[in-house]
Structures are given as structure tokens and as C-alpha cells.
């Protein structure tokens, strides 16, 4: 969010637990501190007028205390607290009447194993039909999620509060970025399509374009439905800022709300180059009480996540970078992380082209040539 902050003349302070975090590379006065320590967060926030965050792992109680002291905190601490826990998040979708995969909250591993040995009728065909296990808190980038196909695999999960879901027969995964201002105005970007790495359970490619450009994957009535459902989530929560809502489209053509993230999201990185107003600027505008920007796209785009290669741990080396930089319509974003490890997000590449199919061909070339390895 540094670029829109600078362009809009807004003075900002940043805190991150890593002294070599990407923000610290560009903003050396970044404060080093734990985002989960209550007193550290409160001390940092007391010298700010407006507070926001770009990941969920922040002490919600500290933010609530700052709000009580009169600080503006967006999204509101109670919204963050609700979405930090996948169980309360799923219950929220139920209250809104939005379709979400059938689930069962469980207290820990013993509760999980007891339930799987004598499942109710919803999950009676386990292990013939696999289940999805999700840790209630702390999961991100594929962590805290497991596909369970046997009791032995259930024995391997962490002993923590969790939920199990019916495994949806997925035809497509997609996301809708919403932005809501303080007056309750909500705008949605067009749905974007996501492809995931089956090993890391991490998004490796995002595709975005006009209604017509993605019609063959996601018919226009479903595009509209996804936007309406995402807007309902944002309005119900009373968000202020960017909220990403992820969906599953099953093989029968049904949309299911999967998860929501109260922050700028990996699925929206393409908006920096491809949208009239990026998700990052939208978030700044919303939390600062400024008018929302135009969510329309200037071009079709494909975003490719750059992650550490399997087996590579140590100082990062970007093989094939020169080749990728020579491709037309390609924008490389390296996050400045010195150390790589398997599947660690190290950057992203956005390809913009009027023709989404041609952008996808260029994305294939990016994935073919660019590797993040060690010396």
C-alpha cells in the first residue's frame, strides 16, 4: 500500500515482526514488533489516527482497546475476530442464508476421531468420500487445511479446535473483491478465477477479464450471483476497506461461499496494473474516508504467484528473470525476501493483454522460465 499512500500524500507508519519484511526494504523506519502481542500493538496504535492491517494475524483485543480509546480501526476489531476463526465465519454464512459446504465444528483431535468413528448422516460415507479438515484459527496459504481420506490421516492433524467439511466436487474456484466505504457504499470487482497447486494447496494463478472473457468458465448469471453474495457478506459485516470472498463452483453448477479475508488479497494483485483503481488504493481510500475508485478493468490479466521451488532453502536466486522481463505486457513484483523455502510466496508476475487467452499463453512462458532456487 506504500505507492497509493505516497501518491495521496498520506503519512503512514508500519509495524512488522520481521526486520527484513518487504515493507522494511522500502520503508526503513518500519517498527519491528509482534502483531499478536497486545501491548505492542496498543503502543504502536496509540500514536496513529487511523489503523488498518493487511493480514488476519493481529491481536483483535488490542485493536478493540484502541477503538475504545477513540482510534479509528478498519476493518472493525469485531469483524476481524469473527473472520479469524473459521467456525464463527461459517456460522456467519449460515446466519446470512448463504450456501456454504456442510460442516461440523470440533474441539480437537479426540473429538474429531470420535466423530469420524461414528459419523452422522451428513458424513456417513466417510472414508469413501473424503472430508476437508480445517484448523479453526491460524491457517493461511494452504497451512491448516488437510484432505482426510482415512482415520490414519485424521490422526496426523494438529490437536486444535477445527471443523470438518464435506469435500465439494469442485469445477472452479473463484474470488470476488469487495470494497465498502464508511457510508456503506459497496463496489465489487469482476470475479476472478483461481488455479491452485495441488501439493501446496496454494493459489498459483489468477485470471481476470470482462464478463465475456470469462463467460466460457463462469456464465454471466453466476458472475452476477457471486458479486451479489460477496456484497452481502461485506454489508452484513459492515466492513470498511477491501474484503475478498472466495467461492467454490461445484460440478453441478452451484456456488458455495468458502472463506473471506478482511484485507487486500492475493487474488487481487492483478488490479495494480489491470484495474482503474487497485485493491490497495481502494483499501486506503475506504479507511481514510475518501471516495471509492473505479473497479472496472482496463485489460484482461493473469497473475502468477512466484513461490520457492521444492527442496530450495536459503538465499533466493531468480532463474530466468531476464527472459521473463523481455516478454511484452509482463510486470514482475519481487517482494525483497532474502530467504526462500518451498512454496514461500516470494513475489508475483502480472501479465496484461486485451485477449485473456493470449495472456494465459504468456503466463505459461513465465511459469516455464522463472524459478526461485538457492545458490
Residue, then its C-alpha position, 0 to 999 in steps of 0.5 A: x500500500x506504500x505507492x497509493x499512500x505516497x501518491x495521496x500524500x498520506x503519512x503512514x507508519x508500519x509495524x512488522x515482526x520481521x526486520x527484513x519484511x518487504x515493507x522494511x526494504x522500502x520503508x526503513x523506519x518500519x517498527x519491528x514488533x509482534x502483531x499478536x502481542x497486545x501491548x505492542x500493538x496498543x503502543x504502536x496504535x496509540x500514536x496513529x489516527x487511523x489503523x488498518x492491517x493487511x493480514x488476519x494475524x493481529x491481536x483483535x483485543x488490542x485493536x478493540x482497546x484502541x477503538x475504545x480509546x477513540x482510534x479509528x480501526x478498519x476493518x472493525x476489531x469485531x469483524x476481524x475476530x469473527x473472520x479469524x476463526x473459521x467456525x464463527x465465519x461459517x456460522x456467519x454464512x449460515x446466519x446470512x442464508x448463504x450456501x456454504x459446504x456442510x460442516x461440523x465444528x470440533x474441539x480437537x483431535x479426540x473429538x474429531x476421531x470420535x466423530x469420524x468413528x461414528x459419523x452422522x448422516x451428513x458424513x456417513x460415507x466417510x472414508x469413501x468420500x473424503x472430508x476437508x479438515x480445517x484448523x479453526x484459527x491460524x491457517x493461511x496459504x494452504x497451512x491448516x487445511x488437510x484432505x482426510x481420506x482415512x482415520x490414519x490421516x485424521x490422526x496426523x492433524x494438529x490437536x486444535x479446535x477445527x471443523x470438518x467439511x464435506x469435500x465439494x466436487x469442485x469445477x472452479x474456484x473463484x474470488x470476488x473483491x469487495x470494497x465498502x466505504x464508511x457510508x456503506x457504499x459497496x463496489x465489487x470487482x469482476x470475479x476472478x478465477x483461481x488455479x491452485x497447486x495441488x501439493x501446496x494447496x496454494x493459489x498459483x494463478x489468477x485470471x481476470x477479464x470482462x464478463x465475456x472473457x470469462x463467460x466460457x468458465x463462469x456464465x454471466x448469471x453466476x458472475x452476477x450471483x457471486x458479486x451479489x453474495x460477496x456484497x452481502x457478506x461485506x454489508x452484513x459485516x459492515x466492513x470498511x476497506x477491501x474484503x475478498x470472498x472466495x467461492x467454490x463452483x461445484x460440478x453441478x453448477x452451484x456456488x458455495x461461499x468458502x472463506x473471506x479475508x478482511x484485507x487486500x488479497x492475493x487474488x487481487x494483485x492483478x488490479x495494480x496494473x489491470x484495474x482503474x483503481x487497485x485493491x490497495x488504493x481502494x483499501x486506503x481510500x475506504x479507511x481514510x474516508x475518501x471516495x471509492x475508485x473505479x473497479x472496472x478493468x482496463x485489460x484482461x490479466x493473469x497473475x502468477x504467484x512466484x513461490x520457492x521451488x521444492x527442496x530450495x532453502x536459503x538465499x533466493x536466486x531468480x532463474x530466468x528473470x531476464x527472459x521473463x522481463x523481455x516478454x511484452x505486457x509482463x510486470x514482475x513484483x519481487x517482494x525483497x525476501x532474502x530467504x526462500x523455502x518451498x512454496x514461500x510466496x516470494x513475489x508475483x508476475x502480472x501479465x496484461x493483454x486485451x485477449x485473456x487467452x493470449x495472456x494465459x499463453x504468456x503466463x505459461x512462458x513465465x511459469x516455464x522460465x522463472x524459478x526461485x532456487x538457492x545458490 
